[in-house]
Structure formats: C-alpha cells, structure tokens
Amino acid sequence: MQPSIELILEKFPNKQREDLIPLLQKIQDEFGFLSEEIITRVGAYLSISVNKIYGVATFYDNFRFGPVARYHIRLCHGTACHVAGSSTLLQELEKQLKIRSGETDKEGLFSLEVVSCVGACGLAPLIEINGEYFTGLTLAKLNEVLDSIRAKDQTLYES
C-alpha cells in the first residue's frame, strides 16, 4: 500500500461505518478513483465487507473505479437535461470521442461519464469538465468546447 493511503486512514481514527463515505471521498480526491486494492484496504480498516463498500460506492454517481483522462466529461442526464436534449449531446460525444460512458479514449485525452443529475436544472443541458460547467449546450456549443480543449491540449503538449 502507498503511504498516503495510510495517512488518509489515520484521519479517521474512530473506524466507524459513518466514516466510509468521507473516507472514500478523500481517497478518490487523492488518487482520482477507487481501486480494488484501496477498497479492500478500507474494508479491512473499517471492518466492512468489500461487497458492502462497493454497494455504497456504486449507489453514488461521484465515485469512480478506474482512472480518468486529462479531461473528464460528466454529462448530466437528469430529467431537465434529458428534456433539453442531453441524449443528443451524448450521441455526439460518443461519436466524436469514440467512447461510451465509463470509458476513456485511446489517447487518454477524454473520459466520459453520464450522471443522473448535477442539480443545475435551470441551466440544462450541461456538461462538467474537470470542475468547469458548460451550460445551455447545443451541438454547436458542444463542438466549440471540444475543439477548444483539443487546441489547448495540443498547445500544452507541443511546448
């Protein structure tokens, strides 16, 4: 185990079930996702079965079980976003990026995640990329966002 996992666990000395979600959040913040090894370690630390931890973690949209790309796209597919056209945006993202929800493209540039709701219904439809929100999207605006990211990324890696 990496020492930083141990440092995170030490921040939860009471080892209570109530610590599970905050502990998983801190670990994901540190490592970007929850690996099988990490979940097993957390289970041993809190005396909770791995199955129960997966049950809790898969219930919430915010937990990931694999690494994400440099640009992690979260597409809201809640009711307001769905009515406003998020399905069309999803089709376009899948077509352009050649990936489906839960996948990362071959270059490691984009990963895609469809989430139930981000709680910004008045701004539908929307995506979040690395914490930045793009709202009121149309296909044209979505293409502008993707083109901008590709251009920025190319500039960063050519330098």
Residue pairs with C-beta under 8 A, 6 or more apart in sequence:
1 37
1 41
4 30
5 27
5 30
5 38
5 41
8 23
8 26
8 27
8 30
9 23
9 41
9 42
9 45
11 26
12 19
12 22
12 23
12 45
15 45
15 46
15 47
16 46
17 46
17 48
19 46
20 42
20 46
20 48
20 53
20 56
21 56
21 60
23 42
23 46
24 34
24 42
24 53
24 56
24 57
24 63
25 62
27 34
27 38
27 42
28 34
28 62
28 63
28 64
31 38
32 64
32 67
32 68
33 64
33 65
33 66
33 67
33 68
34 57
34 63
34 64
34 65
35 65
36 65
39 50
39 53
39 54
39 57
40 50
42 48
42 53
43 49
43 50
43 52
43 53
57 63
57 65
61 113
61 115
61 116
64 113
66 102
66 104
67 104
68 104
68 111
68 113
69 104
69 105
69 107
69 108
69 109
69 110
69 111
70 108
70 109
70 110
70 153
71 109
71 110
71 111
71 129
71 130
71 149
71 153
72 110
72 111
72 113
72 129
72 130
73 93
73 110
73 111
73 112
73 113
73 127
73 128
73 129
74 113
74 114
74 115
74 118
74 127
74 128
74 129
75 81
75 86
75 89
75 90
75 93
75 101
75 112
75 113
75 114
75 115
75 125
75 127
76 86
76 115
76 116
76 117
76 118
76 120
76 124
76 125
76 126
76 127
76 128
77 86
77 87
77 90
77 114
77 115
77 116
77 117
78 116
78 117
78 118
78 121
78 124
79 117
79 121
80 121
80 122
80 124
80 125
81 117
81 121
81 124
81 125
81 126
82 125
83 124
84 124
84 125
85 125
85 137
85 138
86 124
86 125
88 139
89 125
89 127
89 137
89 139
89 142
90 101
90 114
92 139
92 142
92 143
93 112
93 142
94 100
94 112
96 143
96 146
97 105
97 110
97 112
98 105
98 106
99 105
99 110
99 111
99 112
100 112
101 112
101 113
101 114
102 112
102 113
103 111
103 112
104 110
104 111
105 111
109 149
109 150
109 153
110 149
118 126
118 128
118 133
120 126
120 133
120 135
123 133
123 135
123 136
124 135
124 136
125 135
125 136
125 137
126 133
126 134
126 135
126 136
126 137
127 133
127 134
127 137
127 142
127 145
128 134
129 145
129 149
134 141
134 142
134 145
137 145
